[in-house]
Amino acid sequence: MKSFQIRLIVIIASMLILINPAYSQAEQKSLHVKNSLPDSVFFHSLVEGYAQAVDQADTVLASKLWSPTAEISFIDPQGTKYGWKGIKTIYQIFKDNFTSRKLSFSDLKFAYYGDVSWLTFSWTFDSTLKTSNTPVQTKGRETQIWRKINYEWRLVHVHYSEIPVTGQGI
């Protein structure tokens, strides 16, 4: 009888050992569904979503990209906005001042460590002013910091500036 119990325990323990790694791998795959693409393609898609929210001046779309936490911030030449209430005003400015908007980006670089990543890129913003129907183009560079929250990458900080003006030979 003891021999049967020992065999039963060994069989159950073996099954648990064999099942556990398979469960862990399946669980890990399901937790990383949001990042199943190669890294460069994945981070490119984050910036594409960001550009789409700017192009459409869409606060609903933007709210799906930005973290719902209070510490989010956006630094631009006009100042710093904090929290969703401040960030939301940026999209409203785009909506109120431009009839058309197209944000293009290039030279995307990224790095990430665990649940934090940062991206840098150059951008061109082509738009048309509402007041005069005048086309406007601005260019700049941007750094974005993304944080993984509840298994999703969410934007927590943006800092952008114009392309630097350098003297000849610099």
C-alpha positions as CSV (number, residue, x, y, z in Angstrom):
1,M,0.0,0.0,0.0
2,K,2.8,2.4,0.9
3,S,4.5,1.6,-2.4
4,F,1.3,2.6,-4.3
5,Q,1.0,5.9,-2.4
6,I,4.6,6.7,-3.1
7,R,4.2,6.0,-6.8
8,L,1.0,8.1,-6.8
9,I,2.8,11.1,-5.2
10,V,5.7,10.7,-7.6
11,I,3.3,10.6,-10.6
12,I,1.4,13.7,-9.4
13,A,4.6,15.6,-8.6
14,S,6.0,14.7,-12.1
15,M,2.9,15.9,-13.7
16,L,3.0,19.2,-11.8
17,I,6.7,19.7,-12.8
18,L,5.9,19.0,-16.4
19,I,2.8,21.1,-16.6
20,N,4.2,24.1,-14.7
21,P,6.8,25.3,-17.3
22,A,4.2,25.0,-20.1
23,Y,1.7,27.0,-18.0
24,S,4.4,29.6,-17.3
25,Q,5.3,30.1,-20.9
26,A,1.6,30.3,-22.0
27,E,1.0,32.8,-19.2
28,Q,4.0,34.9,-20.3
29,K,2.9,34.9,-23.9
30,S,-0.6,36.1,-22.9
31,L,0.9,38.9,-20.8
32,H,3.0,40.2,-23.7
33,V,0.4,40.2,-26.4
34,K,0.8,44.0,-26.7
35,N,4.4,43.6,-27.6
36,S,4.4,40.5,-29.8
37,L,6.0,42.3,-32.8
38,P,9.7,42.8,-33.2
39,D,10.9,45.7,-31.0
40,S,11.5,48.2,-33.8
41,V,8.1,47.5,-35.4
42,F,6.4,47.6,-32.1
43,F,7.9,51.0,-31.0
44,H,7.3,52.4,-34.5
45,S,3.6,51.4,-34.1
46,L,3.4,53.4,-30.7
47,V,4.7,56.5,-32.4
48,E,2.3,55.9,-35.4
49,G,-0.6,55.8,-32.9
50,Y,0.7,59.0,-31.3
51,A,0.9,60.7,-34.7
52,Q,-2.6,59.6,-35.6
53,A,-4.0,61.2,-32.4
54,V,-2.2,64.5,-33.4
55,D,-3.4,64.3,-37.0
56,Q,-7.0,63.8,-35.9
57,A,-6.7,66.1,-32.8
58,D,-8.5,63.2,-31.1
59,T,-8.5,63.3,-27.3
60,V,-10.2,59.9,-27.1
61,L,-7.5,58.2,-29.1
62,A,-4.8,60.1,-27.2
63,S,-6.3,59.0,-23.9
64,K,-5.7,55.4,-24.9
65,L,-2.0,56.1,-25.5
66,W,-1.3,58.3,-22.4
67,S,-1.0,56.8,-18.9
68,P,-4.1,57.4,-16.7
69,T,-1.7,58.4,-13.9
70,A,-1.3,61.9,-12.5
71,E,2.5,62.2,-13.2
72,I,2.3,62.5,-17.0
73,S,3.9,65.6,-18.5
74,F,4.5,67.3,-21.9
75,I,7.3,69.9,-22.4
76,D,7.3,72.1,-25.4
77,P,8.7,75.5,-26.3
78,Q,5.6,77.2,-24.8
79,G,5.9,75.5,-21.4
80,T,5.0,72.3,-19.5
81,K,1.6,70.6,-19.2
82,Y,0.9,68.1,-16.3
83,G,-1.7,65.5,-15.9
84,W,-4.3,64.5,-18.5
85,K,-6.2,67.8,-18.1
86,G,-3.0,69.7,-19.2
87,I,-2.1,67.2,-21.9
88,K,-5.6,67.2,-23.3
89,T,-5.3,71.0,-24.1
90,I,-2.5,70.2,-26.6
91,Y,-4.9,68.2,-28.8
92,Q,-7.5,70.9,-28.4
93,I,-5.0,73.5,-29.7
94,F,-4.4,71.4,-32.7
95,K,-8.1,71.1,-33.3
96,D,-8.9,74.8,-32.8
97,N,-6.0,76.2,-34.9
98,F,-5.5,73.9,-37.8
99,T,-7.9,72.6,-40.5
100,S,-5.5,69.9,-41.5
101,R,-2.7,68.2,-39.6
102,K,0.0,65.6,-40.6
103,L,2.7,64.6,-38.2
104,S,5.5,62.5,-39.9
105,F,8.4,61.1,-38.1
106,S,11.8,59.6,-38.9
107,D,15.0,58.3,-37.4
108,L,13.3,56.6,-34.6
109,K,15.6,55.2,-31.9
110,F,14.5,53.4,-28.7
111,A,15.8,51.8,-25.6
112,Y,14.0,50.0,-22.9
113,Y,14.7,48.5,-19.5
114,G,11.9,46.4,-18.0
115,D,8.8,48.4,-17.8
116,V,10.3,51.7,-19.0
117,S,11.3,52.8,-22.6
118,W,12.3,56.0,-24.2
119,L,12.1,56.8,-27.9
120,T,13.7,59.7,-29.8
121,F,12.8,60.8,-33.3
122,S,12.7,63.7,-35.7
123,W,9.4,65.0,-36.9
124,T,7.8,67.2,-39.5
125,F,4.4,68.7,-38.8
126,D,2.5,69.9,-42.0
127,S,-0.7,71.8,-41.3
128,T,-3.1,74.5,-42.5
129,L,-4.0,77.4,-40.3
130,K,-7.7,77.8,-39.8
131,T,-7.6,81.6,-39.7
132,S,-5.9,82.2,-43.0
133,N,-5.9,78.8,-44.8
134,T,-2.1,79.2,-44.9
135,P,0.0,76.0,-45.1
136,V,2.6,75.8,-42.2
137,Q,5.4,73.4,-41.7
138,T,7.4,73.0,-38.6
139,K,10.2,70.5,-37.8
140,G,11.5,69.3,-34.5
141,R,12.8,66.4,-32.5
142,E,11.2,64.6,-29.7
143,T,11.8,62.3,-26.7
144,Q,9.0,60.2,-25.4
145,I,9.1,58.1,-22.3
146,W,6.7,55.1,-22.2
147,R,5.9,52.9,-19.1
148,K,4.3,49.5,-19.1
149,I,1.2,49.7,-16.9
150,N,-1.1,46.7,-16.6
151,Y,0.9,45.0,-19.4
152,E,0.3,47.9,-21.9
153,W,2.8,50.5,-22.9
154,R,1.5,53.9,-22.0
155,L,3.0,57.3,-22.7
156,V,4.1,59.2,-19.5
157,H,6.3,62.0,-20.8
158,V,7.0,64.0,-24.0
159,H,9.7,66.6,-24.5
160,Y,9.9,68.2,-27.9
161,S,12.0,71.1,-29.4
162,E,12.7,72.6,-32.7
163,I,15.6,71.5,-34.8
164,P,18.6,73.2,-33.4
165,V,20.1,76.1,-35.4
166,T,23.8,75.6,-35.8
167,G,26.4,77.9,-37.2
168,Q,28.6,77.0,-40.2
169,G,31.2,74.4,-39.3
170,I,29.6,73.3,-36.1
